[in-house]
C-alpha cells in the first residue's frame, strides 16, 4: 500500500486503536509509522483548568500513590518479619527492625514534604488509605536521617514545593 492509502486507514481508526498502534510502533522504534499515525489523530480544542492547577493536582496524586505504596509495602514486610521472629526465627529480627526504621523515616519524610508543599498531611494519608496516626515528634527525630533524606527527595521531587 502507498503511504497516502495507509494514512487514510489510520484516520478511520478510533483514538483507542490509534493509541495502541502508536505504542506498537514506538516499541518497534518505528518513528515514521508512529508519526504517520499521530498525524491522523483528530485534533480538538478544549477548555481546561489552569495548567498550574492541573500540574499540581497530578503531582499531589502521584505523591499520594507513592506514599501509599511505600507505607503499605514497608508495613507488610515489617509484619511478615515480626511474625517470623515471633515464631522463633532469630534471623528475622534484623529485617523487622530495618522495616520499622523505614516506616519511621517514611513518616518523618511525608511530614516534611507536606509542610514544604503546604498540603494537609491528613488529606494525603486519607487519600492513600493510610491511618492517620499522630506520630510524636520525638519518635520522628529518632528516624534514620539517610532514609528520611531518601524519602524526602523522592516525595519532594514529585511536588516540587
Backbone torsions as a table, in degrees:
resi	resn	phi	psi	omega
1	UNK	NA	148.8	177.6
2	UNK	-79.4	152.2	-179.1
3	UNK	-55.1	-38.3	-179.5
4	UNK	-63.8	-37.4	179.2
5	UNK	-68.4	-41.0	179.0
6	UNK	-63.6	-42.9	179.3
7	UNK	-60.1	-37.4	177.5
8	UNK	-63.8	-36.8	178.6
9	UNK	-68.2	-40.9	178.1
10	UNK	-59.8	-37.1	-178.3
11	UNK	-67.8	-22.6	-178.1
12	UNK	-87.0	-8.4	-179.2
13	UNK	-80.0	158.7	175.3
14	UNK	-74.8	160.1	176.6
15	UNK	-57.0	-35.4	178.3
16	UNK	-65.0	-41.9	178.4
17	UNK	-67.4	-39.9	178.3
18	UNK	-62.4	-43.6	-179.9
19	UNK	-62.4	-41.5	179.1
20	UNK	-63.0	-41.8	179.5
21	UNK	-67.9	-36.4	177.2
22	UNK	-63.7	-43.2	178.7
23	UNK	-59.7	-42.4	178.7
24	UNK	-64.3	-42.7	-179.8
25	UNK	-64.9	-41.9	179.2
26	UNK	-64.8	-40.7	178.9
27	UNK	-62.3	-32.8	177.8
28	UNK	-84.7	-1.9	-175.9
29	UNK	61.8	32.2	179.3
30	UNK	-96.0	82.9	-175.4
31	UNK	-63.7	-37.5	-177.5
32	UNK	-66.6	-39.7	178.3
33	UNK	-69.6	-40.3	178.2
34	UNK	-60.0	-43.6	178.6
35	UNK	-63.9	-40.1	179.9
36	UNK	-63.1	-42.0	179.3
37	UNK	-66.3	-48.5	-178.5
38	UNK	-62.7	-28.4	177.3
39	UNK	-68.2	-20.1	-179.2
40	UNK	-99.2	-3.8	178.5
41	UNK	-70.0	130.2	-179.0
42	UNK	-61.4	137.8	179.7
43	UNK	-99.8	138.4	179.3
44	UNK	-132.2	156.4	174.4
45	UNK	-109.2	131.0	-177.5
46	UNK	-124.3	153.2	168.7
47	UNK	-101.4	125.2	-174.5
48	UNK	-129.9	168.9	175.0
49	UNK	-68.1	163.7	-179.7
50	UNK	-53.5	139.1	-176.4
51	UNK	-61.0	-37.9	179.2
52	UNK	-64.9	-40.5	177.2
53	UNK	-62.7	-48.5	-178.6
54	UNK	-61.0	-43.0	179.2
55	UNK	-62.7	-42.0	-179.0
56	UNK	-67.3	-41.7	177.8
57	UNK	-61.1	-44.1	179.0
58	UNK	-63.1	-41.4	179.6
59	UNK	-64.2	-44.7	179.7
60	UNK	-66.9	-35.6	176.2
61	UNK	-65.1	-40.6	176.1
62	UNK	-63.8	-40.2	177.4
63	UNK	-60.4	-46.4	178.3
64	UNK	-57.0	-47.8	-178.5
65	UNK	-63.0	-48.1	-179.3
66	UNK	-64.7	-43.8	179.5
67	UNK	-61.5	-48.0	-178.7
68	UNK	-59.7	-42.7	179.2
69	UNK	-62.7	-48.9	-179.3
70	UNK	-63.3	-41.3	-179.3
71	UNK	-59.4	-54.8	-175.0
72	UNK	-71.7	-32.7	177.7
73	UNK	-63.5	-50.4	-178.4
74	UNK	-65.6	-39.2	178.6
75	UNK	-63.4	-45.0	-179.1
76	UNK	-63.2	-46.5	-179.7
77	UNK	-65.3	-37.3	177.6
78	UNK	-64.1	-45.0	-179.2
79	UNK	-65.9	-37.2	177.0
80	UNK	-63.8	-46.3	179.0
81	UNK	-62.9	-40.8	178.2
82	UNK	-62.5	-40.4	178.9
83	UNK	-61.7	-45.1	177.4
84	UNK	-62.7	-40.1	179.1
85	UNK	-64.0	-41.5	179.1
86	UNK	-66.5	-25.5	178.3
87	UNK	-82.3	3.8	175.0
88	UNK	98.9	10.1	178.3
89	UNK	-87.4	105.6	-176.3
90	UNK	-68.3	-21.9	-179.9
91	UNK	-76.0	-11.4	-177.1
92	UNK	-85.6	-14.7	-176.7
93	UNK	-67.1	-41.7	-179.4
94	UNK	-63.1	-47.0	176.6
95	UNK	-62.4	-36.5	178.6
96	UNK	-61.2	-42.9	178.8
97	UNK	-68.2	-35.3	177.1
98	UNK	-63.9	-43.6	179.6
99	UNK	-70.8	-31.2	173.5
100	UNK	-63.6	-43.7	178.2
101	UNK	-60.8	-38.2	178.4
102	UNK	-67.2	-39.4	179.1
103	UNK	-62.7	-43.1	-179.8
104	UNK	-66.7	-43.5	179.5
105	UNK	-64.0	-38.2	178.8
106	UNK	-60.8	-43.3	179.1
107	UNK	-64.7	-43.7	179.3
108	UNK	-61.5	-40.9	-178.2
109	UNK	-68.1	-42.8	-177.2
110	UNK	-68.9	-32.8	175.8
111	UNK	-62.5	-47.4	-178.9
112	UNK	-63.2	-46.3	-177.1
113	UNK	-66.6	-39.5	178.7
114	UNK	-65.1	-36.9	176.0
115	UNK	-63.6	-47.5	-179.2
116	UNK	-63.5	-37.9	-178.1
117	UNK	-83.4	-6.9	-179.2
118	UNK	57.3	49.8	178.8
119	UNK	-128.8	145.9	-177.7
120	UNK	-69.2	119.8	-178.7
121	UNK	-62.8	-33.7	179.1
122	UNK	-63.5	-35.9	177.7
123	UNK	-66.5	-43.2	179.6
124	UNK	-62.8	-46.6	-179.8
125	UNK	-64.2	-41.1	179.4
126	UNK	-62.8	-45.4	-179.9
127	UNK	-65.2	-30.1	-179.7
128	UNK	-82.4	-5.8	-179.2
129	UNK	75.1	25.2	-178.2
130	UNK	-104.7	140.7	178.5
131	UNK	-64.7	144.9	179.7
132	UNK	-92.0	81.3	178.2
133	UNK	-89.4	122.4	176.7
134	UNK	-73.5	102.8	178.4
135	UNK	-84.3	131.3	-177.7
136	UNK	-68.1	140.7	-179.7
137	UNK	-53.7	-36.1	-179.2
138	UNK	-67.3	-28.9	175.6
139	UNK	-71.3	-39.8	179.9
140	UNK	-68.5	-30.7	178.9
141	UNK	-66.3	-24.0	179.6
142	UNK	-79.9	-5.5	-176.6
143	UNK	-63.6	146.5	176.6
144	UNK	-63.1	115.9	-174.6
145	UNK	-59.2	-36.5	-179.6
146	UNK	-67.2	-42.5	177.2
147	UNK	-65.4	-42.5	178.9
148	UNK	-59.3	-43.5	-179.9
149	UNK	-63.1	-41.1	178.5
150	UNK	-61.3	-47.7	179.8
151	UNK	-66.9	-40.5	179.5
152	UNK	-62.5	-42.9	177.2
153	UNK	-62.3	-42.9	-179.7
154	UNK	-62.9	-50.3	-178.7
155	UNK	-71.2	-42.4	-179.4
156	UNK	-61.9	-34.9	177.7
157	UNK	-64.6	-23.8	179.4
158	UNK	-76.3	-40.9	-173.5
159	UNK	-101.8	-13.6	177.9
160	UNK	39.6	60.7	-177.5
161	UNK	-55.3	NA	NA
